Amino acid sequence: MECRKFEITLVSANSLPDVRSFRQMKVFAKVSIEGELKTSKKTPVDMVGKTNPRWNFPIEYTINDSAVQKSGMNLSIKLFCRRTFADRYVGEVNIPIKSLFDKGVKADKILSYGVDGTSYGRLNILYSFGEKFLVSNDSDLDWKSALEVGFLVLLGGVVLLLEDDDDDDAPALQSSSNVHIVELDGDDEDDFFYDAGDMNSQHADDDSESKSKNFGILFCFFLIYLIVNYFICSTS
């Protein structure tokens, strides 16, 4: 999509009402686009200007160029008095971003706006718009990346399972080729067959345990794959 850099500089305010009874005013501004919390930014607190604060503070946004060209997107600037327990609202200014763009890509002088909620308060600003530039869609990139990760995780699980199977086969073949027959006399013959049976049983148990472990590992990888794909579906 095509976007622009948009910079608004909060220069100062003047003739604000004094909303404090005992201590001096310490004013700051909160800036947002359409009141959206994720776009909210604020200036430092002016500690000396009282009802005539000065900030000269720039705030920058990246906005969709199509939104700049049409009405309905407002820049919201709310003024507050800093207090220990709860900040006190002073007033606000709402400026259509298109109205700024229609004036030109850059203010050649300070613009002054009346502060709603006050009798004589004024807010002074500068602004500028940057050149258009292309921005890739982050959601598409995230979707593709997540899909690739999910596939690689599942593929890694399958490869690991196959390697484990090969490793399990090797000892079995070696055991069968290295069996030594021991001739025993008398009562010891029963012990021989008993021991041989134990070895075969133990080997079978090992094979079963190994396969169960392999399938468990594959199941874990498959579960991770499902979770990744669920994330893809929920965010796309």
N, C-alpha and C positions, 0 to 999 in steps of 0.2 A: 504494500500500500504506500501511497505518497503521504509524507508527513512534513511538518515544519517544526523548527525550534521556535518557541514563543517565550519571550522574557518580559516579565513585568517587574518594574523597580518601584518599590514603595518608598517614595522620597520623604514625605512628611505629612502631618495633619495639623490643622490649626483651628482655634476657637471651639474646641471640644468642651462639653459640659463637665464640670468637676463632680464626679460621682462619689467622692470620698468626703467623709465628714471631718476627719481629724488629720490623717496623713496625706502626703502629696500624691498626685496621680503618677502612675507608672504604666504607660500604655504600650501594648504590642498589637500586632495585626495577625489574624489567621486568614490565609488565602486558600481557596479551593475552586475547582471547576464544578459547577452545578451542585455544590455542597457535598460532593462525593468524598467520603472519608479517606479513601486511598490517594486522593490528590491533595490532601490537606497539608499545608506548610505554614510556617509562621516566622515572623521577624523576631529579632532580639527585643528585649524590653528596654524602652527608653527610660532612663533613670533620672533625667534632669529636666526634660522639656515640659513636664507637667501636662497642661492642657494643649500644648503645642509640641507634640513629640516629633523627633526626626530620626529616621532609620537609614535612609539611602541604601536600602537592602534589596538586591536583585533575587528574583525567584524564577526558575526556568522550568518549562514543560515541553514535552514533545507531543504534538497534537496532530490528528488526522487533518489533512488539507481540505478534504470535503466538508468537514465540520466547521472549518473556518469560513467557508464560503456561504454557509446557510445560517439563517437565524435560529435562535433557540438555545445556543450554548452560552451561558453566562459565567463571567468571572465573579466569584463572591469574595468580598473582602470585609471581614468583621473585626471591629476594634474592641479590645477588652482592656480593663484596668487590672493590673496584677495585684492580687491580695494573697494573704497567707493561707487562708482556708478555702476560699472560692473566688475565682476571678469574676469581675463584674462586667457585664455587657454594657458597651457605650453606644454603639451604633454600627451601621454597615453601609456598604456601597455594592451594588450589583451592576456590572458592566457587560453588555453583549460583546463577545469577542469579535463578531463580524463588524460591529460599529468601529472598533479599533482598526481592523484590517482595511475598512473602507476609507479611513483617514490617511492610510499609507502604511508601508511596511515598517516604518520607524517614526516615532514621535520626534519632531524637530524642536519641540518645546514642552515644558511641563504642563500636563493636563490636570485640571482641578474639578473634582466632583463633590456635590453636596452629600453629607453623611446622613442617611435616613435614621430617624430616631433622635436627632439633635436639631436644635433651632438654627445654629449658625455654623456648625462644624463642616470643615472641608477636608478632603483627602487629595493629596497631590501625587501623581504617578508619572512614570515614563514607561515606554514599551518598545518592543521591536520584534519583528518576525524574520526568521531566517529563510534561506532558500529551500525549495522543496527537495526532498531526497527519499529514496526508496527504503522501506523497512520490510524485512521478510516476516512472514506470519509465524510467530513463536509457537503457537499451538500446533501448527502442522509439523514443525521441526520436532517438538516434544513427542508427538504421536509416532513419527517415524523412528525416532531414537528409542522410544519405549518398545516398539515392535521388534526392532533389531535386537535389543537386549533380551527380550523374552525368547526370541528364537535361538539366540546363542546359548542362553541358559539351558533350554530344553535339549539342544544338540549336544552340549557338554555333558548333560546327564546320560544321554544314550551312549556317547563315546566311553564314558567312565564305566558304565555297566558292561559294555563289550570287553573292555580291558580287564575288568575284574573276572569276567567269565573265562578269558584266556588264562589268567593267572591261576584260577581254580582248577582248570583242566590239567595244567602242567604237573602239579604234585600228584594228581591221581594216577597219571601214566607212569610217573617215576616210581610210585609205590608198588604198582603192579609188576614192574620189571625188576624190582629189587627184593622180592619176597624170597626168603631163605627157608627151605624146608629142613626142619630139625627132627631127626629120628629119635624118639624117646622109647624107653622100655617100660613095661609094666604099667603101673597105675598112672605114670606121668603122661600117658597118651591122652587121657581124658583132659588133663590140664592143657595139653597142646591145642586140642580142638576148641577148648573153652577160650583160650587166649586168642586164637585165630578169629573166632566169632566176635570177640570184643573189638579187635582191630577193625573188622569190616563194619561193625555197628558204629564205631567211633568215626570212621571215614564217612559213612552215610550221614551221620549227624552233622559233621563239618560241612558237607556239601549242602545239606538242607539249610543250615544256619547261614552259609555264604550266600545262597540264592535269596533267602529272606532279606538279608542285609542289602543285596543289590537292588531288589525290588523296592525296598524301603527308600534307598537313595534315589532311585528313579521317580518314585512317587513324590518325594520332596521336591525334586526339580520340576516335576509336572505341576505341583501345587504352586510353586513360585511363578511358573509360566502363566497359570490361570490368574493369579493375583495381578501380575503385570498387565495382562490383557484386560482385566477388569478396570485397572487404573486407566488404560487407554480409552475404554468406552465411556468412562465417567467424566473424563476431562476433554474429550474431543467434541 
